[in-house]
């Protein structure tokens, strides 16, 4: 299976899973009266929309250069990740505000039987989806699929926290402090949304770095530098930038090194292939 096929299948699987969780969660959230479940199912619905966006970005990024986009559409991938991070952050912020409003209004009662059933089903399903996507991610290492994995990781831990919270709420109803159980639902939203808010912020920062042609991770840079060093190319003569699944490599060569130009390009492209990155290589002849 090629990285592109694996990535496309993973994103399609993510979209189908998200649609199932969203529809089930919305029904149970309304029936149980829990804003926590509505937040979780709303996030699943958002995952469906964002998975569709990822599929569109994947298709656009693979299109060849043309008259309108002479350098291709490589920035589509980080743009999609940026949008996903912004939207997820907004969902967390809106949920925090809703939870604070609910607390100020005296909390809310929740049908715990439905809530616990939702928790068990959701945790199992999210965990299986996350695990299945991780298998594809080992074949196709891309920023889109990495963002999708972070999304489902967040959803899995969110669902687990929701289930644990409902179990603790049920336990609270069996004690003399049962009257405080009505505050458990909004408190859970405050804790969960506040805890996961840094994740979309990191997504936004990473996407902005790629849109501004920032250097790739240390391991990618180290591997590429190791390859070009075999041809006596100094580190200062190599510029790298990662944009989504593309690695832009610009190498300055003198006249003696230029005889090895094709071997240098082949070496870099082989390294990118092992890293599941698509190389965009340019060579510059410098006087010397």
PyMOL commands that set and color helices and strands:
alter all, ss='L'
color gray80, all
select helices_A, chain A and resi 3-32+35-61+76-104+112-137+143-173+178-211+218-229+235-237+255-258+261-274
alter helices_A, ss='H'
color red, helices_A
select strands_A, chain A and resi 238-243+246-253+278-285
alter strands_A, ss='S'
color yellow, strands_A
deselect
rebuild
show_as cartoon
